[in-house]
Amino acid sequence: MWKAFFAGRIVSPEWVAEMVKPHSEIPEDELRYGLGFWLHGSKNQVQLVGQDAGVSFKTVHEPESGVTRTVLGNTADGVWPVARFLNSRG
């Protein structure tokens, strides 16, 4: 999904650039927000995060390196410990 998105196969390259451009800042969490995507405050990372009763999800993609880390959980809070661990590793 990330490879196709950044290659402009899902939306045009112009929209990709607009969607991953910061539109608001949350300095206390070291985050910015694009159009539908969370952006790391100092690293080139794009994130999608979601949860509901019985499910949680987080995917982080680094466009420059092509590295993607995705965690799925079958509880509303299941991904956060694993996501924090992965975040601390790189």
Biopython code that builds the backbone (N, CA, C, O; Angstrom):
import numpy as np
from Bio.PDB.StructureBuilder import StructureBuilder

atoms = [
    (1, "MET", "N", (0.824, -1.189, 0.000)),
    (1, "MET", "CA", (0.000, 0.000, 0.000)),
    (1, "MET", "C", (0.861, 1.242, 0.000)),
    (1, "MET", "O", (0.627, 2.149, -0.799)),
    (2, "TRP", "N", (1.862, 1.311, 0.884)),
    (2, "TRP", "CA", (2.703, 2.508, 0.957)),
    (2, "TRP", "C", (3.457, 2.735, -0.343)),
    (2, "TRP", "O", (3.543, 3.868, -0.818)),
    (3, "LYS", "N", (4.004, 1.671, -0.925)),
    (3, "LYS", "CA", (4.770, 1.798, -2.165)),
    (3, "LYS", "C", (3.879, 2.355, -3.277)),
    (3, "LYS", "O", (4.282, 3.266, -4.001)),
    (4, "ALA", "N", (2.680, 1.814, -3.410)),
    (4, "ALA", "CA", (1.743, 2.294, -4.425)),
    (4, "ALA", "C", (1.321, 3.734, -4.155)),
    (4, "ALA", "O", (1.202, 4.531, -5.085)),
    (5, "PHE", "N", (1.095, 4.071, -2.888)),
    (5, "PHE", "CA", (0.699, 5.436, -2.530)),
    (5, "PHE", "C", (1.784, 6.430, -2.932)),
    (5, "PHE", "O", (1.500, 7.410, -3.620)),
    (6, "PHE", "N", (3.022, 6.186, -2.509)),
    (6, "PHE", "CA", (4.097, 7.131, -2.801)),
    (6, "PHE", "C", (4.508, 7.133, -4.272)),
    (6, "PHE", "O", (5.144, 8.082, -4.730)),
    (7, "ALA", "N", (4.156, 6.092, -5.010)),
    (7, "ALA", "CA", (4.430, 6.061, -6.447)),
    (7, "ALA", "C", (3.359, 6.800, -7.247)),
    (7, "ALA", "O", (3.473, 6.928, -8.466)),
    (8, "GLY", "N", (2.312, 7.291, -6.562)),
    (8, "GLY", "CA", (1.253, 8.023, -7.239)),
    (8, "GLY", "C", (0.248, 7.133, -7.935)),
    (8, "GLY", "O", (-0.465, 7.597, -8.825)),
    (9, "ARG", "N", (0.167, 5.848, -7.550)),
    (9, "ARG", "CA", (-0.777, 4.935, -8.185)),
    (9, "ARG", "C", (-2.145, 4.911, -7.495)),
    (9, "ARG", "O", (-3.097, 4.346, -8.034)),
    (10, "ILE", "N", (-2.249, 5.513, -6.320)),
    (10, "ILE", "CA", (-3.542, 5.569, -5.612)),
    (10, "ILE", "C", (-4.169, 6.948, -5.792)),
    (10, "ILE", "O", (-5.349, 7.061, -6.124)),
    (11, "VAL", "N", (-3.392, 7.972, -5.577)),
    (11, "VAL", "CA", (-3.774, 9.354, -5.890)),
    (11, "VAL", "C", (-2.595, 9.964, -6.641)),
    (11, "VAL", "O", (-1.493, 9.415, -6.621)),
    (12, "SER", "N", (-2.822, 11.080, -7.292)),
    (12, "SER", "CA", (-1.768, 11.698, -8.098)),
    (12, "SER", "C", (-0.579, 12.115, -7.225)),
    (12, "SER", "O", (-0.748, 12.368, -6.033)),
    (13, "PRO", "N", (0.611, 12.188, -7.804)),
    (13, "PRO", "CA", (1.777, 12.637, -7.027)),
    (13, "PRO", "C", (1.585, 14.008, -6.380)),
    (13, "PRO", "O", (2.116, 14.268, -5.300)),
    (14, "GLU", "N", (0.828, 14.878, -7.038)),
    (14, "GLU", "CA", (0.550, 16.196, -6.453)),
    (14, "GLU", "C", (-0.248, 16.067, -5.155)),
    (14, "GLU", "O", (0.011, 16.774, -4.182)),
    (15, "TRP", "N", (-1.226, 15.151, -5.156)),
    (15, "TRP", "CA", (-2.019, 14.926, -3.951)),
    (15, "TRP", "C", (-1.222, 14.206, -2.875)),
    (15, "TRP", "O", (-1.405, 14.473, -1.688)),
    (16, "VAL", "N", (-0.342, 13.299, -3.274)),
    (16, "VAL", "CA", (0.535, 12.659, -2.294)),
    (16, "VAL", "C", (1.314, 13.730, -1.552)),
    (16, "VAL", "O", (1.368, 13.726, -0.322)),
    (17, "ALA", "N", (1.919, 14.649, -2.297)),
    (17, "ALA", "CA", (2.704, 15.727, -1.675)),
    (17, "ALA", "C", (1.847, 16.568, -0.741)),
    (17, "ALA", "O", (2.305, 16.944, 0.338)),
    (18, "GLU", "N", (0.622, 16.867, -1.131)),
    (18, "GLU", "CA", (-0.269, 17.678, -0.287)),
    (18, "GLU", "C", (-0.699, 16.914, 0.970)),
    (18, "GLU", "O", (-0.799, 17.494, 2.051)),
    (19, "MET", "N", (-0.951, 15.617, 0.820)),
    (19, "MET", "CA", (-1.425, 14.803, 1.932)),
    (19, "MET", "C", (-0.359, 14.591, 2.998)),
    (19, "MET", "O", (-0.685, 14.476, 4.179)),
    (20, "VAL", "N", (0.904, 14.538, 2.602)),
    (20, "VAL", "CA", (1.971, 14.308, 3.580)),
    (20, "VAL", "C", (2.688, 15.596, 3.962)),
    (20, "VAL", "O", (3.737, 15.558, 4.606)),
    (21, "LYS", "N", (2.128, 16.728, 3.569)),
    (21, "LYS", "CA", (2.643, 18.026, 3.993)),
    (21, "LYS", "C", (1.976, 18.387, 5.318)),
    (21, "LYS", "O", (0.763, 18.224, 5.456)),
    (22, "PRO", "N", (2.741, 18.873, 6.294)),
    (22, "PRO", "CA", (2.128, 19.242, 7.578)),
    (22, "PRO", "C", (1.105, 20.371, 7.415)),
    (22, "PRO", "O", (1.379, 21.393, 6.785)),
    (23, "HIS", "N", (-0.071, 20.162, 7.995)),
    (23, "HIS", "CA", (-1.115, 21.184, 8.004)),
    (23, "HIS", "C", (-1.403, 21.678, 9.416)),
    (23, "HIS", "O", (-2.024, 22.725, 9.597)),
    (24, "SER", "N", (-0.954, 20.931, 10.410)),
    (24, "SER", "CA", (-1.064, 21.383, 11.808)),
    (24, "SER", "C", (0.048, 20.712, 12.611)),
    (24, "SER", "O", (0.592, 19.686, 12.203)),
    (25, "GLU", "N", (0.372, 21.302, 13.749)),
    (25, "GLU", "CA", (1.480, 20.816, 14.586)),
    (25, "GLU", "C", (0.971, 20.481, 15.986)),
    (25, "GLU", "O", (0.107, 21.174, 16.524)),
    (26, "ILE", "N", (1.511, 19.421, 16.564)),
    (26, "ILE", "CA", (1.241, 19.047, 17.946)),
    (26, "ILE", "C", (2.605, 18.852, 18.613)),
    (26, "ILE", "O", (3.045, 17.721, 18.816)),
    (27, "PRO", "N", (3.278, 19.969, 18.953)),
    (27, "PRO", "CA", (4.660, 19.891, 19.439)),
    (27, "PRO", "C", (4.844, 19.027, 20.685)),
    (27, "PRO", "O", (5.869, 18.359, 20.818)),
    (28, "GLU", "N", (3.880, 19.028, 21.594)),
    (28, "GLU", "CA", (4.032, 18.262, 22.835)),
    (28, "GLU", "C", (4.088, 16.755, 22.574)),
    (28, "GLU", "O", (4.630, 16.013, 23.394)),
    (29, "ASP", "N", (3.539, 16.291, 21.451)),
    (29, "ASP", "CA", (3.590, 14.874, 21.087)),
    (29, "ASP", "C", (4.609, 14.609, 19.978)),
    (29, "ASP", "O", (4.721, 13.486, 19.487)),
    (30, "GLU", "N", (5.345, 15.641, 19.590)),
    (30, "GLU", "CA", (6.313, 15.552, 18.495)),
    (30, "GLU", "C", (5.658, 14.999, 17.226)),
    (30, "GLU", "O", (6.215, 14.136, 16.546)),
    (31, "LEU", "N", (4.456, 15.520, 16.924)),
    (31, "LEU", "CA", (3.698, 15.089, 15.754)),
    (31, "LEU", "C", (3.219, 16.287, 14.955)),
    (31, "LEU", "O", (3.073, 17.393, 15.477)),
    (32, "ARG", "N", (2.980, 16.041, 13.695)),
    (32, "ARG", "CA", (2.307, 16.980, 12.809)),
    (32, "ARG", "C", (1.190, 16.191, 12.138)),
    (32, "ARG", "O", (1.170, 14.961, 12.188)),
    (33, "TYR", "N", (0.261, 16.905, 11.512)),
    (33, "TYR", "CA", (-0.831, 16.220, 10.834)),
    (33, "TYR", "C", (-0.926, 16.722, 9.408)),
    (33, "TYR", "O", (-0.937, 17.928, 9.163)),
    (34, "GLY", "N", (-0.994, 15.795, 8.469)),
    (34, "GLY", "CA", (-1.197, 16.130, 7.064)),
    (34, "GLY", "C", (-2.676, 16.041, 6.757)),
    (34, "GLY", "O", (-3.510, 16.479, 7.550)),
    (35, "LEU", "N", (-3.000, 15.477, 5.617)),
    (35, "LEU", "CA", (-4.396, 15.241, 5.260)),
    (35, "LEU", "C", (-4.661, 13.743, 5.381)),
    (35, "LEU", "O", (-4.491, 12.990, 4.422)),
    (36, "GLY", "N", (-5.081, 13.325, 6.577)),
    (36, "GLY", "CA", (-5.367, 11.918, 6.831)),
    (36, "GLY", "C", (-4.208, 11.134, 7.401)),
    (36, "GLY", "O", (-4.379, 9.972, 7.770)),
    (37, "PHE", "N", (-3.039, 11.730, 7.484)),
    (37, "PHE", "CA", (-1.846, 11.042, 7.955)),
    (37, "PHE", "C", (-1.202, 11.797, 9.106)),
    (37, "PHE", "O", (-1.139, 13.026, 9.091)),
    (38, "TRP", "N", (-0.724, 11.064, 10.105)),
    (38, "TRP", "CA", (0.122, 11.638, 11.133)),
    (38, "TRP", "C", (1.546, 11.649, 10.598)),
    (38, "TRP", "O", (1.966, 10.720, 9.909)),
    (39, "LEU", "N", (2.277, 12.695, 10.915)),
    (39, "LEU", "CA", (3.657, 12.850, 10.467)),
    (39, "LEU", "C", (4.526, 13.065, 11.686)),
    (39, "LEU", "O", (4.173, 13.840, 12.575)),
    (40, "HIS", "N", (5.652, 12.390, 11.735)),
    (40, "HIS", "CA", (6.567, 12.561, 12.863)),
    (40, "HIS", "C", (7.073, 13.993, 12.859)),
    (40, "HIS", "O", (7.220, 14.603, 11.800)),
    (41, "GLY", "N", (7.339, 14.528, 14.041)),
    (41, "GLY", "CA", (7.777, 15.916, 14.163)),
    (41, "GLY", "C", (9.160, 16.192, 13.628)),
    (41, "GLY", "O", (9.422, 17.304, 13.169)),
    (42, "SER", "N", (10.062, 15.220, 13.669)),
    (42, "SER", "CA", (11.431, 15.481, 13.221)),
    (42, "SER", "C", (11.965, 14.436, 12.237)),
    (42, "SER", "O", (12.992, 14.672, 11.600)),
    (43, "LYS", "N", (11.303, 13.303, 12.098)),
    (43, "LYS", "CA", (11.740, 12.266, 11.171)),
    (43, "LYS", "C", (10.806, 12.241, 9.965)),
    (43, "LYS", "O", (9.660, 12.684, 10.048)),
    (44, "ASN", "N", (11.297, 11.725, 8.857)),
    (44, "ASN", "CA", (10.452, 11.570, 7.683)),
    (44, "ASN", "C", (9.682, 10.258, 7.811)),
    (44, "ASN", "O", (10.061, 9.241, 7.231)),
    (45, "GLN", "N", (8.585, 10.302, 8.587)),
    (45, "GLN", "CA", (7.727, 9.143, 8.805)),
    (45, "GLN", "C", (6.275, 9.545, 8.595)),
    (45, "GLN", "O", (5.848, 10.626, 9.000)),
    (46, "VAL", "N", (5.531, 8.659, 7.958)),
    (46, "VAL", "CA", (4.104, 8.844, 7.743)),
    (46, "VAL", "C", (3.399, 7.722, 8.495)),
    (46, "VAL", "O", (3.812, 6.565, 8.420)),
    (47, "GLN", "N", (2.329, 8.064, 9.224)),
    (47, "GLN", "CA", (1.675, 7.087, 10.088)),
    (47, "GLN", "C", (0.166, 7.076, 9.863)),
    (47, "GLN", "O", (-0.456, 8.113, 9.630)),
    (48, "LEU", "N", (-0.400, 5.883, 9.939)),
    (48, "LEU", "CA", (-1.847, 5.708, 10.036)),
    (48, "LEU", "C", (-2.111, 4.956, 11.324)),
    (48, "LEU", "O", (-1.446, 3.964, 11.619)),
    (49, "VAL", "N", (-3.083, 5.427, 12.093)),
    (49, "VAL", "CA", (-3.389, 4.857, 13.402)),
    (49, "VAL", "C", (-4.899, 4.771, 13.538)),
    (49, "VAL", "O", (-5.624, 5.672, 13.116)),
    (50, "GLY", "N", (-5.372, 3.669, 14.136)),
    (50, "GLY", "CA", (-6.804, 3.557, 14.380)),
    (50, "GLY", "C", (-7.123, 2.517, 15.426)),
    (50, "GLY", "O", (-6.340, 1.599, 15.672)),
    (51, "GLN", "N", (-8.278, 2.669, 16.038)),
    (51, "GLN", "CA", (-8.754, 1.676, 16.996)),
    (51, "GLN", "C", (-10.248, 1.781, 17.150)),
    (51, "GLN", "O", (-10.854, 2.823, 16.900)),
    (52, "ASP", "N", (-10.823, 0.684, 17.564)),
    (52, "ASP", "CA", (-12.239, 0.600, 17.876)),
    (52, "ASP", "C", (-12.373, -0.583, 18.833)),
    (52, "ASP", "O", (-11.384, -1.251, 19.130)),
    (53, "ALA", "N", (-13.556, -0.840, 19.304)),
    (53, "ALA", "CA", (-13.750, -1.960, 20.217)),
    (53, "ALA", "C", (-13.293, -3.249, 19.538)),
    (53, "ALA", "O", (-13.837, -3.641, 18.505)),
    (54, "GLY", "N", (-12.298, -3.901, 20.119)),
    (54, "GLY", "CA", (-11.837, -5.184, 19.609)),
    (54, "GLY", "C", (-10.779, -5.141, 18.534)),
    (54, "GLY", "O", (-10.415, -6.189, 18.000)),
    (55, "VAL", "N", (-10.267, -3.965, 18.193)),
    (55, "VAL", "CA", (-9.250, -3.889, 17.150)),
    (55, "VAL", "C", (-8.413, -2.621, 17.313)),
    (55, "VAL", "O", (-8.921, -1.583, 17.736)),
    (56, "SER", "N", (-7.131, -2.715, 16.977)),
    (56, "SER", "CA", (-6.259, -1.542, 16.922)),
    (56, "SER", "C", (-5.225, -1.766, 15.832)),
    (56, "SER", "O", (-4.931, -2.901, 15.457)),
    (57, "PHE", "N", (-4.672, -0.654, 15.324)),
    (57, "PHE", "CA", (-3.830, -0.720, 14.145)),
    (57, "PHE", "C", (-2.882, 0.470, 14.136)),
    (57, "PHE", "O", (-3.280, 1.589, 14.461)),
    (58, "LYS", "N", (-1.638, 0.233, 13.767)),
    (58, "LYS", "CA", (-0.700, 1.325, 13.540)),
    (58, "LYS", "C", (0.283, 0.879, 12.473)),
    (58, "LYS", "O", (0.851, -0.211, 12.548)),
    (59, "THR", "N", (0.478, 1.736, 11.479)),
    (59, "THR", "CA", (1.487, 1.500, 10.463)),
    (59, "THR", "C", (2.317, 2.763, 10.322)),
    (59, "THR", "O", (1.781, 3.869, 10.252)),
    (60, "VAL", "N", (3.616, 2.588, 10.283)),
    (60, "VAL", "CA", (4.566, 3.687, 10.146)),
    (60, "VAL", "C", (5.432, 3.381, 8.933)),
    (60, "VAL", "O", (6.000, 2.294, 8.820)),
    (61, "HIS", "N", (5.526, 4.346, 8.031)),
    (61, "HIS", "CA", (6.334, 4.162, 6.821)),
    (61, "HIS", "C", (7.357, 5.278, 6.727)),
    (61, "HIS", "O", (7.053, 6.446, 6.972)),
    (62, "GLU", "N", (8.581, 4.897, 6.367)),
    (62, "GLU", "CA", (9.667, 5.853, 6.149)),
    (62, "GLU", "C", (9.949, 5.874, 4.645)),
    (62, "GLU", "O", (10.605, 4.970, 4.127)),
    (63, "PRO", "N", (9.459, 6.898, 3.942)),
    (63, "PRO", "CA", (9.589, 6.918, 2.478)),
    (63, "PRO", "C", (11.032, 6.840, 1.970)),
    (63, "PRO", "O", (11.286, 6.202, 0.949)),
    (64, "GLU", "N", (11.961, 7.463, 2.650)),
    (64, "GLU", "CA", (13.339, 7.472, 2.159)),
    (64, "GLU", "C", (13.977, 6.084, 2.180)),
    (64, "GLU", "O", (14.657, 5.698, 1.229)),
    (65, "SER", "N", (13.763, 5.335, 3.257)),
    (65, "SER", "CA", (14.377, 4.010, 3.373)),
    (65, "SER", "C", (13.471, 2.895, 2.846)),
    (65, "SER", "O", (13.944, 1.801, 2.538)),
    (66, "GLY", "N", (12.178, 3.173, 2.742)),
    (66, "GLY", "CA", (11.219, 2.152, 2.328)),
    (66, "GLY", "C", (10.816, 1.211, 3.450)),
    (66, "GLY", "O", (10.105, 0.235, 3.211)),
    (67, "VAL", "N", (11.262, 1.490, 4.679)),
    (67, "VAL", "CA", (10.947, 0.635, 5.828)),
    (67, "VAL", "C", (9.518, 0.916, 6.305)),
    (67, "VAL", "O", (9.116, 2.071, 6.449)),
    (68, "THR", "N", (8.767, -0.150, 6.544)),
    (68, "THR", "CA", (7.406, -0.051, 7.070)),
    (68, "THR", "C", (7.287, -0.964, 8.278)),
    (68, "THR", "O", (7.740, -2.109, 8.254)),
    (69, "ARG", "N", (6.665, -0.437, 9.349)),
    (69, "ARG", "CA", (6.363, -1.235, 10.535)),
    (69, "ARG", "C", (4.855, -1.163, 10.745)),
    (69, "ARG", "O", (4.297, -0.079, 10.916)),
    (70, "THR", "N", (4.198, -2.321, 10.732)),
    (70, "THR", "CA", (2.746, -2.372, 10.895)),
    (70, "THR", "C", (2.398, -3.347, 12.008)),
    (70, "THR", "O", (2.915, -4.463, 12.060)),
    (71, "VAL", "N", (1.513, -2.906, 12.898)),
    (71, "VAL", "CA", (1.078, -3.741, 14.011)),
    (71, "VAL", "C", (-0.450, -3.758, 14.014)),
    (71, "VAL", "O", (-1.093, -2.712, 13.927)),
    (72, "LEU", "N", (-1.019, -4.955, 14.116)),
    (72, "LEU", "CA", (-2.466, -5.152, 14.233)),
    (72, "LEU", "C", (-2.746, -5.811, 15.567)),
    (72, "LEU", "O", (-1.997, -6.688, 15.997)),
    (73, "GLY", "N", (-3.814, -5.401, 16.226)),
    (73, "GLY", "CA", (-4.184, -6.019, 17.494)),
    (73, "GLY", "C", (-5.656, -6.385, 17.520)),
    (73, "GLY", "O", (-6.480, -5.752, 16.859)),
    (74, "ASN", "N", (-5.977, -7.418, 18.296)),
    (74, "ASN", "CA", (-7.375, -7.817, 18.391)),
    (74, "ASN", "C", (-8.016, -7.335, 19.694)),
    (74, "ASN", "O", (-8.996, -7.908, 20.169)),
    (75, "THR", "N", (-7.443, -6.271, 20.261)),
    (75, "THR", "CA", (-8.073, -5.519, 21.348)),
    (75, "THR", "C", (-7.886, -4.037, 21.036)),
    (75, "THR", "O", (-7.034, -3.675, 20.224)),
    (76, "ALA", "N", (-8.666, -3.196, 21.667)),
    (76, "ALA", "CA", (-8.571, -1.760, 21.408)),
    (76, "ALA", "C", (-7.212, -1.188, 21.799)),
    (76, "ALA", "O", (-6.785, -0.186, 21.226)),
    (77, "ASP", "N", (-6.529, -1.797, 22.753)),
    (77, "ASP", "CA", (-5.236, -1.295, 23.214)),
    (77, "ASP", "C", (-4.070, -2.206, 22.840)),
    (77, "ASP", "O", (-2.948, -1.975, 23.290)),
    (78, "GLY", "N", (-4.307, -3.229, 22.034)),
    (78, "GLY", "CA", (-3.316, -4.257, 21.779)),
    (78, "GLY", "C", (-2.043, -3.812, 21.083)),
    (78, "GLY", "O", (-0.975, -4.357, 21.361)),
    (79, "VAL", "N", (-2.122, -2.839, 20.187)),
    (79, "VAL", "CA", (-0.929, -2.492, 19.411)),
    (79, "VAL", "C", (0.031, -1.564, 20.131)),
    (79, "VAL", "O", (1.211, -1.524, 19.783)),
    (80, "TRP", "N", (-0.430, -0.823, 21.113)),
    (80, "TRP", "CA", (0.399, 0.271, 21.655)),
    (80, "TRP", "C", (1.686, -0.213, 22.315)),
    (80, "TRP", "O", (2.722, 0.410, 22.083)),
    (81, "PRO", "N", (1.701, -1.278, 23.120)),
    (81, "PRO", "CA", (2.983, -1.726, 23.683)),
    (81, "PRO", "C", (3.973, -2.160, 22.596)),
    (81, "PRO", "O", (5.159, -1.839, 22.672)),
    (82, "VAL", "N", (3.494, -2.876, 21.602)),
    (82, "VAL", "CA", (4.370, -3.337, 20.524)),
    (82, "VAL", "C", (4.833, -2.143, 19.680)),
    (82, "VAL", "O", (6.005, -2.060, 19.315)),
    (83, "ALA", "N", (3.920, -1.225, 19.372)),
    (83, "ALA", "CA", (4.283, -0.036, 18.586)),
    (83, "ALA", "C", (5.313, 0.812, 19.312)),
    (83, "ALA", "O", (6.242, 1.321, 18.686)),
    (84, "ARG", "N", (5.165, 0.972, 20.625)),
    (84, "ARG", "CA", (6.161, 1.745, 21.405)),
    (84, "ARG", "C", (7.521, 1.056, 21.361)),
    (84, "ARG", "O", (8.552, 1.714, 21.221)),
    (85, "PHE", "N", (7.521, -0.269, 21.480)),
    (85, "PHE", "CA", (8.777, -1.014, 21.412)),
    (85, "PHE", "C", (9.443, -0.818, 20.054)),
    (85, "PHE", "O", (10.638, -0.528, 19.985)),
    (86, "LEU", "N", (8.681, -0.975, 18.982)),
    (86, "LEU", "CA", (9.243, -0.807, 17.640)),
    (86, "LEU", "C", (9.745, 0.618, 17.421)),
    (86, "LEU", "O", (10.783, 0.829, 16.794)),
    (87, "ASN", "N", (9.003, 1.589, 17.941)),
    (87, "ASN", "CA", (9.410, 2.991, 17.824)),
    (87, "ASN", "C", (10.735, 3.235, 18.551)),
    (87, "ASN", "O", (11.562, 4.016, 18.080)),
    (88, "SER", "N", (10.942, 2.578, 19.687)),
    (88, "SER", "CA", (12.172, 2.772, 20.442)),
    (88, "SER", "C", (13.380, 2.136, 19.748)),
    (88, "SER", "O", (14.525, 2.475, 20.050)),
    (89, "ARG", "N", (13.117, 1.210, 18.815)),
    (89, "ARG", "CA", (14.185, 0.497, 18.116)),
    (89, "ARG", "C", (14.616, 1.201, 16.841)),
    (89, "ARG", "O", (15.595, 0.801, 16.211)),
    (90, "GLY", "N", (13.903, 2.234, 16.462)),
    (90, "GLY", "CA", (14.363, 2.860, 15.227)),
    (90, "GLY", "C", (13.341, 3.672, 14.577)),
    (90, "GLY", "O", (13.594, 4.258, 13.525)),
]
sb = StructureBuilder()
sb.init_structure("model")
sb.init_model(0)
sb.init_chain("A")
sb.init_seg("    ")
for serial, (resi, resn, name, xyz) in enumerate(atoms, 1):
    if name == "N":
        sb.init_residue(resn, " ", resi, " ")
    sb.init_atom(name, np.array(xyz, "f"), 0.0, 1.0, " ", f" {name:<3s}", serial, name[0])
structure = sb.get_structure()
